[in-house]
Amino acid sequence: MASVDVAALLVRVVVGVTMVAHGCNHLWGGGGLAGTARWFGSLGMRPPRLHALLSGAGEIAAGAALVAGLLTPLACAFVIGTMVVAGVTAHRGNGFFVFKDGYEYVLVLAAASAALALLGPGRFSADRLIGVDDALDGGPGAAIAVGAGVLGALVLLAATWRPGNVEVGRDAGS
């Protein structure tokens, strides 16, 4: 068992389970989907309910894909994109440290995902079983993950983020 394969498995499982838990919390934790939609609306994401639903479902799907090592660069791209959006909309104005609601947490998840895409999914992955691991390791995997993640985040923000258009008191769940 090569240490690189074990390292890839460890990062995939930790980041993947974290994303699944985060997605479940968006959909069913605390205030549930309606609470997440209100929060997204307060950040200026339009339409907030759709963003809350797709964010939660996407985090669960990407997290599960990471745990399995399935289409790893695409799963990493989703995590990177999600963390860029979260960093810009919710954390950038609060400084670095997570205890001040800063961007520390989202930066670590994005960097770990970029590193994983560069490293590759490892021997213990669905990508290895279906034979795409060699084609997606190294530079190509990292380019897909970082490029698609950042580009997707920028397109999403440009199309739907309206921070100056936050309506206080409006039902953001619609």
C-alpha positions in Angstrom: 0.0 0.0 0.0 1.7 3.2 -1.2 1.6 6.1 1.2 0.4 8.4 -1.7 -2.7 6.2 -2.1 -3.4 6.2 1.6 -3.0 10.0 1.7 -5.4 10.5 -1.2 -7.9 8.2 0.4 -7.6 10.1 3.7 -8.1 13.5 2.1 -11.0 12.2 -0.1 -12.8 10.8 2.9 -12.3 13.7 5.3 -13.2 16.4 2.7 -16.0 14.2 1.3 -17.7 13.4 4.6 -17.3 17.1 5.6 -19.1 18.1 2.4 -21.9 15.5 2.9 -22.4 16.8 6.5 -22.4 20.4 5.3 -25.0 19.6 2.6 -27.2 17.8 5.0 -27.0 20.7 7.4 -28.1 23.1 4.6 -31.1 20.9 3.8 -32.2 19.6 7.2 -30.2 21.2 10.0 -31.2 24.1 12.2 -33.8 26.1 10.2 -33.8 23.5 7.4 -34.0 24.4 3.8 -36.1 27.5 4.6 -33.5 28.8 7.1 -30.7 28.2 4.6 -32.7 30.0 1.9 -33.2 33.0 4.3 -29.5 33.1 5.0 -28.6 32.9 1.3 -31.1 35.6 0.6 -29.5 37.8 3.3 -26.1 37.3 1.5 -27.7 38.5 -1.7 -28.0 35.2 -3.5 -31.0 35.2 -6.0 -33.2 33.1 -6.0 -32.3 32.0 -2.5 -34.4 28.9 -2.2 -33.0 27.5 -5.4 -29.4 28.2 -4.3 -30.0 26.6 -0.9 -31.5 23.5 -2.5 -28.8 23.1 -5.1 -26.0 23.9 -2.7 -27.2 21.3 -0.2 -27.8 18.6 -2.9 -24.6 19.4 -4.7 -22.5 19.3 -1.5 -24.0 15.8 -0.7 -23.3 14.6 -4.2 -19.8 16.0 -4.5 -18.9 14.7 -1.0 -20.2 11.2 -1.8 -18.2 11.3 -5.1 -15.1 12.3 -3.2 -15.5 9.5 -0.7 -15.9 7.0 -3.5 -13.2 8.6 -5.6 -15.6 9.0 -8.5 -14.8 11.6 -11.1 -12.5 13.2 -8.5 -11.5 16.3 -10.4 -15.2 17.2 -11.0 -16.1 16.6 -7.4 -13.1 18.8 -6.4 -14.2 21.5 -8.8 -17.6 21.6 -7.1 -16.0 21.9 -3.6 -13.6 24.6 -4.9 -16.4 26.5 -6.6 -18.6 26.3 -3.5 -15.8 27.5 -1.3 -15.0 30.4 -3.6 -18.7 31.5 -3.5 -18.9 31.1 0.3 -15.6 33.0 0.7 -16.7 35.9 -1.4 -20.3 36.1 -0.2 -20.1 35.2 3.5 -16.5 35.3 4.8 -14.2 37.7 3.0 -15.2 40.8 5.0 -14.5 39.0 8.3 -10.7 38.5 8.0 -8.9 35.2 8.0 -9.8 33.4 11.2 -12.8 31.0 11.3 -13.7 32.0 14.9 -14.5 35.5 13.5 -16.4 33.9 10.6 -13.4 34.5 8.4 -12.4 32.6 5.3 -9.9 30.2 7.0 -12.2 27.1 6.7 -13.3 27.7 3.1 -9.7 28.3 2.1 -8.5 25.1 3.6 -11.3 23.0 2.0 -10.6 24.6 -1.4 -6.8 24.1 -1.2 -7.2 20.5 0.0 -9.5 19.9 -3.0 -7.0 21.5 -5.4 -4.2 19.4 -3.9 -6.3 16.2 -4.1 -7.1 16.9 -7.8 -3.3 17.3 -8.4 -2.5 14.2 -6.4 -5.2 12.1 -8.0 -7.8 9.8 -6.4 -5.3 7.0 -5.6 -5.5 3.3 -6.0 -8.5 2.9 -3.7 -11.0 4.8 -5.9 -13.8 4.3 -8.3 -11.8 6.3 -10.8 -9.1 3.5 -10.7 -11.8 0.9 -11.1 -13.3 2.5 -14.2 -9.8 3.3 -15.6 -9.9 7.1 -15.7 -7.5 7.8 -12.9 -4.4 8.0 -15.1 -6.0 10.4 -17.5 -7.2 12.7 -14.7 -4.1 12.7 -12.4 -1.7 15.5 -12.0 -1.9 18.6 -14.1 -5.1 17.7 -16.1 -7.0 16.9 -12.8 -5.8 20.1 -11.1 -6.6 22.2 -14.2 -10.1 20.7 -14.4 -10.7 21.2 -10.6 -9.3 24.7 -10.2 -10.4 26.0 -13.6 -14.0 24.7 -13.5 -14.3 25.5 -9.8 -13.2 29.1 -10.1 -14.9 29.7 -13.4 -18.1 28.2 -12.2 -18.0 30.3 -9.0 -17.4 33.5 -11.0 -20.2 32.8 -13.4 -22.6 32.0 -10.6 -21.7 35.2 -8.7 -22.0 37.3 -11.8 -25.4 35.8 -12.7 -27.1 35.6 -9.3 -25.3 37.5 -6.5 -26.9 40.8 -5.7 -25.5 41.9 -2.4 -26.9 45.5 -2.6 -30.3 44.1 -3.3 -31.0 42.4 0.0 -34.6 42.8 1.2 -34.9 42.7 4.9 -38.1 41.1 6.1 -39.0 39.5 2.8 -39.6 35.7 2.7 -36.3 34.7 1.2 -37.5 31.1 0.9 -39.5 31.8 -2.3 
